[in-house]
């Protein structure tokens, strides 16, 4: 069986790489869509272990809501809905400030998705 500390370290590194890649603006839309899609499924697979990363993934999801490509925006909306549905009770202190910020964002697409 794998050492839990090693597994935790590997998970942290992988999640950090996924988050940083999802935030990039110089990648193809279908690649960005794939990384944002990870935010739909990872919280389900790693429910409690994923909680510390919620604050870090909100920003890439918000940026993807303003993407030029409709399918990237749709995926980001699904990811945001999943995060809110799964973690609204547990991580309200992380979610609320980010969601309030989205209501007043400079980008109209982000504001529109929050209404």
N, C-alpha and C positions, 0 to 999 in steps of 0.2 A: 504494500500500500504506500502511496506517496506521502511524503512529509507535508503536513498541513501548512507549515511556514513557507515551504517552497511553493506550494500551490497558491497560497495567498500572494506571494511575490509575483508569480507568473501572471495571475489574474490582474493585479494592479498594473503591471507593465502593459499587458494587452489592452486593458480598458483605457489606459492613458493614451496609447497609440491610436485606438479607435476614436477617442474624443478629439485628439489633435488632428487626425485626418479628416474627420467630419467637419471641422471648423475651417479647413482650407478652402480658398476660393479659386485655386488654380487647377482643380481636378475636374474631370469630365462629369456631366450631370448624372450619368448612370452610375458612376463610382460613388459620388456623393449620396445618391439615393440608397445605395447598398449600405453605406456606413450609417446613415440615418435610420435605415430599417433595423439595424442592430439594436437601436434604442427601443424598438417595439418588442423585440423578443428577449433581450437580455434581462430586463426586469422580471419577466415571468420565470425565466430559468434560474435566476439568482436572487429571488425576492429579497431576503434579509441582507444578503451579502452585498447587494447592489445599492442599498440605501445611502452609504457614504458618497456615492458618485452622483446622486441626483442633482446637487447644486452645480456640478461641473457639466452636466449634459443639457441643462436648460438653455444655455447660451447657444450651442450649436443648433439646437432645435429651433430656437427663435430666429437665428440667421437663415436657416433652411426654409422657414415660413415666408421669408422675403425673397426666395430664390426666383430666378427668371423662369425656371422650368416648372410647369404645373405638377408633374408627377413627383418632383422633389418636395414641393409645397404640400401635396396631399400626404406623402409619407411622413413629413414632419408633423402635420396635424394629427395623424394617427399615433405617432410616437408621443406627442404631447398629451393626447387624450389618455393613452395607456398609463403614462406616468401619473397623471392626476387621479385616474381611477384606482391605481394600485397604492399610491402613497399619500393620498390626500389626508388621511388620518395620522399617519406616522411622521410625515415630513412637512407639515404645514408651515413650519418656520422657514424652511428652505424654499418652498414653492411660492408662498404668498408674495414675497417681495419681487420675485422674478415675474410673476403673473401680473402684478400691479404695474411693473415697469413696461410690460408688453402693451398695456392699455394706452400708454402715453409715448410709445416709441415713435421716432421720427419717420419710420418707414410705414406707409399706409397699408401695405400688405399684412404686416404684423398686427397693426391695430385692428384691421378688418377681421382677422382670424380670431381675435380675442373677444369679439362681440358676440 
